[in-house]
Amino acid sequence: MPQNKYIELHRKRYGYHLDYHEKKRKKKSWEAHERSKKAKKMIGLKAKLYHKQCHPEENTNEKYYRDACKEEQQRMMKRLHKEQYLPICAMLKKIQMKSTIKMHAKRNTKQRMMKRFHKEQYLPVYWTKKDNLKLKYFPI
């Protein structure tokens, strides 16, 4: 006997059982156990057919391959970055790396200048004699 939309109407008015969603989740998680038990019990041709049904051969069509690649790429993106801001993050990281490299280069040049300063012992202009033509200045 058809129920039409009475079940849906009842659910709208009164809602679900309190443990309905939990039961549904548990039942879904146990499906794999039941399938494996069923597969273990089966013998012969029936088992072969069941196995074929459960594990269909991979389709080598281009469309299937493209879809599979797309799905794999999406899974990888989700795994790497849940919010999928990976390209922006990669760009920011690249910019940050460039700035750090520049900073290290500046620091190294300053250190080289300081080493040269200590080796040659530059003197300020006011320390040198006016008679001496070779005036030594601080490096800029």
Secondary structure as the mmCIF struct_conf table of DSSP 4:
data_model
#
loop_
_struct_conf.conf_type_id
_struct_conf.id
_struct_conf.beg_label_comp_id
_struct_conf.beg_label_asym_id
_struct_conf.beg_label_seq_id
_struct_conf.end_label_comp_id
_struct_conf.end_label_asym_id
_struct_conf.end_label_seq_id
TURN_TY1_P TURN_TY1_P1 ASN A 4 LYS A 5
HELX_RH_AL_P HELX_RH_AL_P1 TYR A 6 TYR A 14
TURN_TY1_P TURN_TY1_P2 LEU A 18 ASP A 19
HELX_RH_AL_P HELX_RH_AL_P2 TYR A 20 LYS A 41
TURN_TY1_P TURN_TY1_P3 GLY A 44 GLY A 44
HELX_RH_AL_P HELX_RH_AL_P3 LEU A 45 CYS A 54
BEND BEND1 HIS A 55 HIS A 55
HELX_LH_PP_P HELX_LH_PP_P1 PRO A 56 ASN A 59
HELX_RH_AL_P HELX_RH_AL_P4 GLU A 62 LEU A 80
TURN_TY1_P TURN_TY1_P4 LYS A 82 GLU A 83
HELX_RH_AL_P HELX_RH_AL_P5 LEU A 86 GLU A 120
TURN_TY1_P TURN_TY1_P5 GLN A 121 GLN A 121
HELX_RH_3T_P HELX_RH_3T_P1 VAL A 125 TRP A 127
BEND BEND2 THR A 128 THR A 128
BEND BEND3 LYS A 130 ASP A 131
BEND BEND4 LEU A 133 LEU A 133
#
